[in-house]
Amino acid sequence: MGETTADYLVHQIDPPVAVGLAGLGLLAALLLQFAVRRYVAWVYWLAVVMVSIFGTMAADAVHVGLGVPYLVSSVALVLVLTAILVVWRATEKSLSIHSIVTRRREAFYWATVLTTFALGTAAGDLTAMTFGLGYLASGIVFAVLIAIPALAYRRFGMNATLAFWFAYVLTRPLGASFADWAAVSTERGGLDLGTGPVSLVLGVTILAFVAYLAVTRRDVESLARRP
């Protein structure tokens, strides 16, 4: 949803204004997230949504505004992401999301998520446009790749934290590729549904899932069940 929403906004209003508003929205969402002292489904997912929108805009701005090739930005973001994870691991001794119980660890988490979403945008456009695969083929490639940590974890005992972040990095280009495929014109290999309608459908879907989680609390893990 972040991919198509970002594209929709920058084509409806002046791009610098759109990026600025998205940045302010992200800042407000993160301030709210850091202000609450426990996990609240709608607060957390609001922050994720704003990260997805702003991360897309940031990656696209680097390419469109500054002329940086997707290959260069993808490699640069991989290095940034690696640096964040290395410093996080060295400082906090764990990258597990279950260990995020302090504000500093949460700051590392959101820095990782923001970089991941920007990387996913650049990587998805790299495979689809620079490598010429198109959006559908790119989505299929990332779908195959995201199956690797799932199988490795279930069948071969892959470290749970490594499997989580492996999959998390790939969720962005996977979702963005299929969203773009649904939204872009047939001339670009898509279904031509439009960024607005696709964003609306995906946004409503997210709201439904978040409402379900808020009511059932199925995503809340008891401390007593943690190893």
N, C-alpha and C positions, 0 to 999 in steps of 0.2 A: 504494500500500500504506500509506503514511503516513496518509492520510485515514481509511481504514476502521480501521486499527489504533488510531489516536488515539480514534476514536469508540467502539471496542470497549472500550478500557481505561477511559475515563471513565464508562462505564455498568456496568463490572464492579467497580470500586473507587471509593472516595471521590475525586471530581474533583480537589481540591487535592493529594491524595496522588499521584494519577496524573500530574499536571503536575510535581510535585516529582521523582518518580522518572524521568520522561522528561528533565527538566532535568539530573539527575545522570548519566543515561545519555549524554546529549549531551556533557556536560562531559568524561566519561571517554573517549568516542570521539574528541573533538577533541584531548585531551591525548595520546592514543596516536598520532593522526595527525601531530601536531606533533613527537612524539618520534622517529618514524622519519625517516631521512635520505634516503629514496628512495620512489618510488611503490610501494605494496604494495596489490594489488587489494582484498583483503578488509578491510584497514584503512580504505582510502579509502571503500569502499561502506558499511561499517559507519557511518562518520560521516555519509554522505549519508542513510542510513536513519533515523538518530537525528535528524538535522535535519528530515527530513520529518515524523516523528511529533511532535516538540516544536513545530515551526513551525505545524502544524495546531492543536495544543492552545493555543498562544499566541494565534493569530488567533481561535479560538472563545471563548477566555476573555475576550478584549476585548469580544466581542459579547454573550455570554451573561452573563458576570459583571459587566461594566461598562455594558452596554446601549448600546454604541457601534454605530450602524448600519453595515452592511457597506459602504455607499457611502463613508461617512466614513473607515473604516479602510482601504479600498482606496486612496482618494486619499492618505491619510497615508503609507501604505506605498510608494506610487509616488514620493512626494517623498523619503522616506528612501532608497529604492533609487537614485534619481537622484543624491542627495547623495553616497552612497557611491561610485558610479561616477565622479562628477566629481572627488572628492578622490583616488580611486585613480588616475585618469588624470593628474591634475595632479602627483601625487607620484611616480608610477612611470613616467610617459610612455607606458604601454601597458596595454591591458585584455586582451591576448591571454593565453589560458591557457598558451600555450607559453613565456611570459615569467615564469611563477611559479616562481622559483628561489631566493627568499629567504623567510624566515618572515614578514616584513612583508607581502609580496605575497600570501602564503598567507592571512594574517589578513584582508586585503581580500577575498580570494576567498570565504572562509567567511562573512564578514559579508554579502556579496552573496547567497550561496546561501541563508542563513537568512532574509534579508528576502524573497527571491524566493519561498520556500516559504510563508511567512506571507501574502504578497500573493496567491499563487495560491489559497490556501484562501479568503481573503476575496472574491477576484474570482469564483471558481467559485460560491460561495454567493450572491453578489450577482446574478449572471445567473440562477441556478436559482431562487432564492427571492424576492429583492426584485423582480427584473424579471419573475418568473413564467414563465420559459422551461422550467423543469424540468431534471432532470439530464441526460437524454438529449439534448435540444435544445442545452443548454449545451455538452456534449461535442462535438457536431457543429460548433457555432460555433467552438470553440477548435481543432478539427481543421482547419477551413478557414483560420483565422488562422495556424496554425503552418506551413501550406503556403506562406505568403507569403515568409518568408525563404529557404525551400528553393528556390523558383522564382526569386526575385530574385538569389540567389547563383549559381545554375547558368545562368540565362538572361541576366541583365542585369549580372553582375559586381558584385553587392553586396559591400561590404567583408566579409571573412570573420569578423572579430571582431564586427562589428555583427550579422551574420546569426546567429552563435552565440548571443549574448546575447538577441537577439530571440526565437529559438526556445526558449532555456532558460527564459525568464520564462513562456512559454506551456505548457511541459511540465507544470507543477504543476496549473493549473486543468483542463487537458485530462485528465490521469490521474485527478484527484480527481473530476471530473464523471462519468466512466464508472465509476469504482469505487463512487461513491455510488449511481449508477443500478442497478448490479448488487446492491448491498447493501440499499437501503431497501425499505420495504414497497410493495405494489402501490397502496395508498391514496395514497402520495407519488409515484407514477409509476415505481417501480422494479421489479426482478425478485424482490425479497424473498428473496435468498440469505443475507442476514445478514452483519453486519460481521466476525464471527469466521471463517466459512468463506472469505469473500472475502480477508481478510487472510492466512489460511493459504495459500491457493492462490498469491497474489501473492508472499508471502514465500518459498515454495518455488521459485517461478520466478526470483526474484532470486538465491537461493542457487545455482541451477543455472547462471545466466549468469555469476555471479562465479567459480564454480568453473571454468567454461570459460575465462574470461579469465586466471585464475591459472595454469592449466595451459598454455594456448596462448600467452599474453602477446601476443595480437593487438592489445591496446589500448596497447601500449608503443611509442612512436615513437622511432626511432633519432635521436640528435642529428645524425648525419651527413646525415640526410635533410631536416633543417629548413632553410628558406631563410635 
